[in-house]
Amino acid sequence: MAFNGPSTLAVHGGEERWKPENSLTTPIFQTATYPFRNMGERLAYNTGEISRITYGRYGNPTQLAAEAKLAALEKGEAALLFASGMAAITTSLLTFLSRGDHALFVDQCYWQTRTFALSFLPRLGIEAELIPRWSPGEVERRVRGNTRVIFAEVPTNPHLYIPDLEELVAAGRACGAVVIVDSTMATPVNLRPLEFGVDLVVHSATKYLGGHNDLLAGAVVGAGERVAAIKETQAYLGGIPDPHGAYLLLRGIKTLALRVERQNETALAVARFLEGHPKIRRVWYPGLESHPHHEVARRYLTGFGGVVSFELAASAAETGRFIDALHIPYLASSFGGVESLVEQSAFTSFCAFSPEERRALGISDSLVRLSVGVEDPDDLIADLERALAEALP
């Protein structure tokens, strides 16, 4: 039976109805290797007569169950789980890029993705180019005959810009590039990029997919042939997940749709509150009409996400005092979990960038990124209002 509802998919998608020992949940297969019963079985495996798991670096039953669920959620042919989101990104890039190739990246991609593109890939003879901001036709103007990868995030961090997926795909088709989209912030509840022709979707499963700030994992989803190629690279590089992390991911995903729906609603309420507050200079949230990509977001997203970025009409020190005055959000550099988190972006995620680089990216000293959790919206808004009054009397 095919499932379509987001919550039904999150709970049942990709899962076998009956699991080992009639367990309701997928067990944790805590083993590194898988013995053969005899040499006949080993030889049958060698000749392809039977298929089975042999060693933990090439797969684990708990991992395979999580991958099947991820593929179902993204409506992809196959998925591959990793030890972290960065392992998923770097392994995918190294699979499709070789010496002499050219790759395009949206300039507001995750800072470590950006650093890997600009600092590591050139050491391999690969040229990485950033697309500054996002404007119609920009990708088409920058692709070359040797462009092999086009990489974007939807939404971007921290200003939540929404690249035009159809433009990305058209440019990729024209030059034969693999189009990869980091959809961590969107989640498969709000967006499924594969449905718009994107080749591969990557996630930091640490964030919304896990949802409880208690695991590290990454994933890539797409066509079976491409995912198989990445799996071969993963076997060399070793960025594999552990069985317990895969189990936690399976558990977390089952409430994904419920959590994201709540976070969509809360973030929109918070964004509207902040936009009307006299001590806030500007709010970035794609659900607001004031966001430069609001119309593009409406075209692609079914929900606008749980992250709100805003700039205080204040100094860096005053912004820090505002963050310190908050009682509900924790000061931490992540997002997507059940607890609300907050950061002063210039001094957390972008602290390694020079002041000039931050200015070029629009990261002011008073920019705050708030990731809403599943707390009551009224409590969160009251906390923000009180902290603003205390820090900026």
Backbone torsions as a table, in degrees:
resi	resn	phi	psi	omega
1	MET	NA	133.1	-179.6
2	ALA	-85.4	138.0	177.9
3	PHE	-107.3	141.5	179.5
4	ASN	-121.9	-34.0	-178.4
5	GLY	-64.9	139.9	-176.1
6	PRO	-60.8	-38.7	179.5
7	SER	-72.4	-38.7	178.0
8	THR	-63.8	-41.8	176.8
9	LEU	-63.0	-42.2	-178.1
10	ALA	-62.9	-35.8	-178.0
11	VAL	-83.8	-45.6	-170.2
12	HIS	-110.3	-17.2	-174.1
13	GLY	-58.6	131.3	176.0
14	GLY	76.0	-3.2	-176.5
15	GLU	-92.8	144.8	169.5
16	GLU	-71.7	139.3	-178.9
17	ARG	-63.2	-44.2	-179.2
18	TRP	-113.0	126.6	-174.3
19	LYS	-110.1	168.5	-177.7
20	PRO	-52.1	137.2	179.1
21	GLU	58.8	24.0	179.1
22	ASN	60.6	26.9	176.7
23	SER	-67.4	140.3	177.3
24	LEU	-71.5	-40.4	177.9
25	THR	-100.5	157.0	177.6
26	THR	-67.2	125.9	-178.9
27	PRO	-68.7	161.7	172.2
28	ILE	-87.9	114.4	177.8
29	PHE	-90.8	87.7	-173.7
30	GLN	-86.8	75.7	179.0
31	THR	-145.6	147.7	179.9
32	ALA	-93.8	-29.2	-177.7
33	THR	-137.2	162.6	-172.5
34	TYR	-129.0	102.6	-174.4
35	PRO	-66.2	151.8	170.1
36	PHE	-92.4	147.8	-178.9
37	ARG	-71.4	-31.5	-178.8
38	ASN	-164.8	174.2	-178.9
39	MET	-67.5	-28.3	176.8
40	GLY	-61.7	-41.1	178.0
41	GLU	-67.1	-39.9	179.2
42	ARG	-62.1	-44.5	-179.1
43	LEU	-68.0	-35.5	176.8
44	ALA	-64.9	-35.4	175.5
45	TYR	-67.2	-43.2	-178.3
46	ASN	-60.2	-35.8	-177.7
47	THR	-89.3	-1.0	178.8
48	GLY	84.7	8.2	178.8
49	GLU	-68.9	-32.6	175.9
50	ILE	-128.6	155.4	177.9
51	SER	-123.0	132.7	-179.0
52	ARG	-164.7	166.2	176.5
53	ILE	-80.6	139.7	-178.2
54	THR	-119.3	-30.8	-173.6
55	TYR	-153.6	143.7	-171.9
56	GLY	-59.5	-26.6	-179.6
57	ARG	-71.4	-16.5	-179.0
58	TYR	-105.9	3.7	177.7
59	GLY	143.8	159.6	-179.0
60	ASN	-149.3	141.2	-176.4
61	PRO	-56.4	-37.1	177.5
62	THR	-66.6	-41.8	176.9
63	GLN	-61.3	-45.1	-178.4
64	LEU	-62.1	-36.3	178.0
65	ALA	-65.8	-41.0	177.7
66	ALA	-65.1	-39.8	179.0
67	GLU	-64.0	-40.8	179.0
68	ALA	-63.2	-38.3	179.0
69	LYS	-68.2	-41.6	178.7
70	LEU	-62.7	-42.6	178.3
71	ALA	-61.9	-40.5	178.9
72	ALA	-64.7	-41.6	-178.8
73	LEU	-64.8	-39.9	-177.5
74	GLU	-90.1	-2.3	-176.4
75	LYS	58.3	42.0	177.6
76	GLY	-107.0	163.7	179.2
77	GLU	-71.6	-35.9	-175.5
78	ALA	-152.3	158.4	176.6
79	ALA	-137.5	157.6	179.6
80	LEU	-138.1	130.3	-178.0
81	LEU	-96.8	146.7	-178.0
82	PHE	-130.6	170.6	178.8
83	ALA	-71.3	-21.8	179.7
84	SER	-160.9	166.8	176.3
85	GLY	-63.5	-39.3	178.8
86	MET	-65.3	-35.1	176.2
87	ALA	-63.2	-39.2	178.0
88	ALA	-64.8	-42.4	-178.2
89	ILE	-68.4	-52.9	-174.6
90	THR	-66.7	-38.9	179.4
91	THR	-65.3	-39.6	177.8
92	SER	-64.5	-44.6	-179.8
93	LEU	-63.7	-43.0	-178.8
94	LEU	-70.1	-19.5	176.7
95	THR	-72.3	-36.7	-171.8
96	PHE	-108.8	0.8	179.5
97	LEU	-117.9	138.9	177.4
98	SER	-135.8	171.1	179.1
99	ARG	-52.5	133.0	178.8
100	GLY	92.3	-6.2	-179.6
101	ASP	-84.7	164.1	179.0
102	HIS	-124.7	139.7	179.3
103	ALA	-133.7	144.0	178.9
104	LEU	-109.0	136.1	178.1
105	PHE	-130.5	137.3	170.8
106	VAL	-65.1	133.7	-169.7
107	ASP	-65.1	-23.4	179.8
108	GLN	-98.1	31.7	172.8
109	CYS	-72.5	166.7	-179.9
110	TYR	-47.7	137.6	-169.1
111	TRP	-60.2	-32.9	178.9
112	GLN	-76.8	-29.2	171.8
113	THR	-63.5	-45.0	178.8
114	ARG	-61.0	-45.3	-180.0
115	THR	-64.5	-41.1	176.8
116	PHE	-60.7	-41.6	-179.0
117	ALA	-65.6	-44.0	-172.8
118	LEU	-87.7	-26.0	-174.9
119	SER	-106.7	-37.5	-175.0
120	PHE	-92.1	-47.5	-175.9
121	LEU	-58.2	-38.8	177.8
122	PRO	-60.5	-26.8	177.3
123	ARG	-66.0	-19.7	178.6
124	LEU	-99.3	6.7	-179.0
125	GLY	79.8	23.3	179.6
126	ILE	-109.2	129.4	-179.8
127	GLU	-93.7	123.6	177.0
128	ALA	-109.8	132.8	-179.2
129	GLU	-124.4	135.2	178.3
130	LEU	-91.7	139.3	174.4
131	ILE	-93.0	108.7	-176.7
132	PRO	-72.8	122.1	-175.5
133	ARG	56.4	-166.0	-179.0
134	TRP	-137.8	122.0	177.9
135	SER	-139.9	150.2	-179.1
136	PRO	-55.2	134.0	177.4
137	GLY	85.0	-6.3	-175.5
138	GLU	-64.3	-40.8	-179.6
139	VAL	-66.7	-46.0	-179.0
140	GLU	-58.9	-36.3	-179.5
141	ARG	-71.1	-24.9	-172.3
142	ARG	-101.8	-13.0	179.6
143	VAL	-68.5	151.6	179.5
144	ARG	-128.4	177.1	177.6
145	GLY	-66.6	-23.4	-179.4
146	ASN	-106.0	15.6	176.1
147	THR	-73.5	120.4	-174.9
148	ARG	-112.4	-19.6	179.2
149	VAL	-140.3	137.5	169.2
150	ILE	-121.0	122.1	-172.4
151	PHE	-121.9	130.3	179.4
152	ALA	-141.6	165.2	171.8
153	GLU	-118.5	146.8	176.8
154	VAL	-138.5	113.9	-14.3
155	PRO	-73.3	169.0	177.9
156	THR	-82.5	165.0	-178.4
157	ASN	-116.8	127.0	8.8
158	PRO	-106.0	0.2	-172.8
159	HIS	-87.5	-3.3	172.2
160	LEU	61.5	41.1	173.9
161	TYR	-73.1	153.6	-177.0
162	ILE	-119.7	99.4	176.0
163	PRO	-60.7	148.6	178.5
164	ASP	-77.5	106.0	-174.9
165	LEU	-63.1	-37.9	-178.7
166	GLU	-66.9	-33.7	175.2
167	GLU	-67.6	-41.8	176.9
168	LEU	-57.9	-47.6	-176.1
169	VAL	-65.8	-42.3	179.6
170	ALA	-61.9	-42.7	179.3
171	ALA	-66.2	-39.6	179.0
172	GLY	-64.8	-41.7	179.2
173	ARG	-63.5	-37.3	-176.0
174	ALA	-65.8	-32.9	-176.9
175	CYS	-111.9	1.4	179.2
176	GLY	77.2	21.7	-179.4
177	ALA	-84.8	151.6	172.8
178	VAL	-83.2	125.6	-179.8
179	VAL	-96.1	117.6	-178.1
180	ILE	-116.1	130.7	179.2
181	VAL	-122.7	125.2	171.3
182	ASP	-83.1	108.1	-175.3
183	SER	-108.0	26.8	-177.5
184	THR	-56.3	-47.6	-177.1
185	MET	-70.9	-30.8	-177.7
186	ALA	-77.0	-41.1	-173.1
187	THR	67.3	155.4	177.5
188	PRO	-68.5	-8.0	174.6
189	VAL	-73.9	-40.0	-177.2
190	ASN	-94.1	-21.1	-176.0
191	LEU	-161.3	138.7	170.7
192	ARG	-124.0	93.4	-174.2
193	PRO	-57.8	-29.5	-179.3
194	LEU	-59.8	-30.1	-179.4
195	GLU	-68.5	-15.3	177.9
196	PHE	-103.3	11.2	175.4
197	GLY	96.6	-0.9	176.5
198	VAL	-61.3	144.5	-176.0
199	ASP	-80.3	-44.0	-176.5
200	LEU	-139.0	141.7	174.6
201	VAL	-115.4	131.9	174.9
202	VAL	-116.1	151.5	179.2
203	HIS	-137.0	143.4	158.0
204	SER	-86.5	100.8	-178.0
205	ALA	-69.7	-8.9	173.6
206	THR	-59.1	-29.3	-170.8
207	LYS	-86.9	-113.8	-172.9
208	TYR	-65.3	-36.9	-175.5
209	LEU	-62.5	-49.0	174.5
210	GLY	-70.4	-50.9	167.6
211	GLY	79.3	-2.8	-175.5
212	HIS	-127.0	14.7	177.0
213	ASN	54.2	35.9	-177.3
214	ASP	-132.0	14.4	178.3
215	LEU	-149.5	158.6	171.2
216	LEU	-117.5	127.7	178.1
217	ALA	-165.3	159.7	175.2
218	GLY	-140.0	166.3	-178.3
219	ALA	-153.2	154.0	171.1
220	VAL	-132.8	139.0	-177.2
221	VAL	-132.9	140.9	177.5
222	GLY	173.4	-155.6	179.5
223	ALA	-65.1	146.6	-176.0
224	GLY	-56.6	-40.9	-177.2
225	GLU	-65.3	-42.2	-179.6
226	ARG	-70.1	-41.9	179.0
227	VAL	-64.3	-36.3	177.2
228	ALA	-63.0	-38.4	178.3
229	ALA	-65.0	-40.2	178.3
230	ILE	-67.1	-37.9	179.0
231	LYS	-61.0	-37.9	177.7
232	GLU	-63.5	-42.4	177.0
233	THR	-65.2	-40.3	178.8
234	GLN	-58.6	-38.4	179.1
235	ALA	-61.9	-32.7	177.4
236	TYR	-75.3	-44.1	-172.2
237	LEU	-85.7	-25.6	170.7
238	GLY	83.5	16.6	-179.3
239	GLY	-80.5	55.0	-172.6
240	ILE	-89.1	153.8	176.7
241	PRO	-82.1	162.6	173.9
242	ASP	-98.2	155.3	-175.2
243	PRO	-59.1	-37.7	-179.1
244	HIS	-67.1	-39.9	176.1
245	GLY	-62.2	-39.7	178.0
246	ALA	-63.7	-38.3	178.1
247	TYR	-64.7	-45.2	178.7
248	LEU	-61.5	-36.3	178.2
249	LEU	-65.8	-45.3	176.8
250	LEU	-57.4	-43.9	178.9
251	ARG	-62.8	-45.0	-177.6
252	GLY	-65.6	-40.1	-176.1
253	ILE	-61.4	-28.7	-175.0
254	LYS	-62.5	-23.2	176.1
255	THR	-106.4	11.4	-175.1
256	LEU	-55.0	-52.7	-175.7
257	ALA	-62.3	-41.1	179.4
258	LEU	-63.4	-44.8	-179.3
259	ARG	-65.5	-46.4	-176.9
260	VAL	-65.8	-39.8	177.2
261	GLU	-60.1	-42.9	176.9
262	ARG	-64.5	-43.5	-178.8
263	GLN	-67.6	-36.1	173.7
264	ASN	-57.4	-48.3	-177.2
265	GLU	-65.6	-44.6	-178.1
266	THR	-65.9	-44.5	-178.6
267	ALA	-62.4	-40.5	178.5
268	LEU	-64.2	-41.9	178.0
269	ALA	-63.6	-42.4	178.6
270	VAL	-64.5	-44.5	-179.5
271	ALA	-60.7	-42.6	178.9
272	ARG	-65.2	-40.5	176.9
273	PHE	-60.7	-49.0	-177.2
274	LEU	-64.7	-38.3	-178.5
275	GLU	-64.1	-26.9	179.5
276	GLY	-93.5	3.6	-176.9
277	HIS	-90.8	132.5	-176.4
278	PRO	-66.5	-18.1	-178.1
279	LYS	-95.0	6.5	177.0
280	ILE	-109.0	124.0	-178.3
281	ARG	-76.4	-42.4	-177.7
282	ARG	-159.5	148.6	177.4
283	VAL	-121.7	136.9	173.4
284	TRP	-112.8	110.5	175.0
285	TYR	-155.1	122.1	-172.1
286	PRO	-64.6	-13.3	176.3
287	GLY	-79.7	-10.1	177.8
288	LEU	-90.9	141.8	178.0
289	GLU	-63.3	-23.0	-179.4
290	SER	-75.4	-14.1	-179.6
291	HIS	-72.3	135.6	-175.7
292	PRO	-61.7	-21.2	-179.1
293	HIS	-113.0	26.4	-177.5
294	HIS	-59.1	-44.6	-177.5
295	GLU	-68.6	-37.5	176.3
296	VAL	-65.8	-40.8	178.6
297	ALA	-61.1	-41.8	179.2
298	ARG	-63.2	-29.4	-179.4
299	ARG	-73.0	-34.6	-172.0
300	TYR	-106.6	-33.6	-170.6
301	LEU	-99.0	139.8	172.9
302	THR	-90.8	-13.6	174.5
303	GLY	-151.2	155.8	-169.7
304	PHE	-99.3	4.8	171.0
305	GLY	93.1	172.8	-174.5
306	GLY	-107.0	13.8	179.9
307	VAL	-113.0	131.5	176.1
308	VAL	-124.6	127.2	174.8
309	SER	-110.2	141.4	-178.7
310	PHE	-152.0	152.9	-178.8
311	GLU	-113.0	125.5	178.7
312	LEU	-80.4	148.9	171.3
313	ALA	-82.2	71.0	-170.2
314	ALA	-159.9	169.6	176.5
315	SER	-82.2	173.1	177.6
316	ALA	-61.2	-42.6	-178.8
317	ALA	-65.4	-41.8	179.1
318	GLU	-65.2	-37.6	177.3
319	THR	-63.5	-40.4	176.3
320	GLY	-62.5	-39.0	178.4
321	ARG	-66.0	-37.2	176.8
322	PHE	-60.5	-46.1	180.0
323	ILE	-62.4	-42.2	-179.8
324	ASP	-66.2	-25.1	-178.5
325	ALA	-81.1	-12.6	-179.5
326	LEU	-71.8	140.6	-179.4
327	HIS	-102.9	-28.3	-175.6
328	ILE	-91.2	-57.0	-177.3
329	PRO	-69.6	143.5	172.5
330	TYR	-90.7	146.3	175.0
331	LEU	-79.4	101.5	-176.4
332	ALA	-158.2	148.1	-176.7
333	SER	-95.2	75.1	172.2
334	SER	-158.9	-173.7	176.9
335	PHE	-164.2	167.0	172.5
336	GLY	94.4	-4.0	-178.9
337	GLY	-92.3	-179.8	-177.9
338	VAL	-73.8	-22.4	175.2
339	GLU	-91.0	138.9	174.5
340	SER	-71.1	140.2	179.9
341	LEU	-128.0	150.9	-178.8
342	VAL	-139.7	149.6	175.0
343	GLU	-150.0	150.8	171.0
344	GLN	-94.3	99.5	-162.2
345	SER	-54.9	-38.4	-177.0
346	ALA	-62.6	-25.6	-174.7
347	PHE	-113.7	10.8	176.5
348	THR	-128.0	-91.3	-175.8
349	SER	-61.1	-30.3	-175.9
350	PHE	-113.0	22.6	-176.8
351	CYS	-68.6	-22.9	-179.8
352	ALA	-81.6	-8.2	-179.3
353	PHE	-87.1	149.4	176.1
354	SER	-72.0	160.1	176.4
355	PRO	-55.7	-35.5	179.1
356	GLU	-67.2	-41.9	178.6
357	GLU	-65.0	-40.4	178.8
358	ARG	-64.4	-42.2	178.4
359	ARG	-61.6	-40.3	-179.5
360	ALA	-63.1	-29.6	179.5
361	LEU	-92.1	-0.7	180.0
362	GLY	78.4	23.2	-180.0
363	ILE	-95.6	95.7	179.2
364	SER	-83.8	165.4	180.0
365	ASP	-68.4	-17.4	-178.5
366	SER	-105.3	15.5	178.5
367	LEU	-82.3	130.2	-179.8
368	VAL	-120.2	136.1	172.9
369	ARG	-111.9	122.4	179.5
370	LEU	-113.7	123.5	173.0
371	SER	-104.6	112.9	-177.0
372	VAL	-79.4	144.2	176.1
373	GLY	-96.3	-140.5	-179.4
374	VAL	-112.8	19.1	175.9
375	GLU	-66.3	166.4	178.3
376	ASP	-65.6	130.7	-177.0
377	PRO	-56.7	-40.1	-178.5
378	ASP	-63.1	-38.0	178.7
379	ASP	-66.8	-41.4	-179.5
380	LEU	-65.8	-44.1	179.4
381	ILE	-64.7	-41.4	178.0
382	ALA	-62.0	-38.5	178.4
383	ASP	-65.1	-43.1	177.6
384	LEU	-62.7	-43.8	-177.8
385	GLU	-64.2	-43.6	179.3
386	ARG	-64.9	-43.7	-179.1
387	ALA	-65.3	-37.9	176.5
388	LEU	-62.7	-41.5	-179.0
389	ALA	-66.6	-37.9	-179.2
390	GLU	-72.5	-42.6	-174.8
391	ALA	-81.2	-30.4	-176.3
392	LEU	-128.4	67.7	-176.9
393	PRO	-66.4	NA	NA
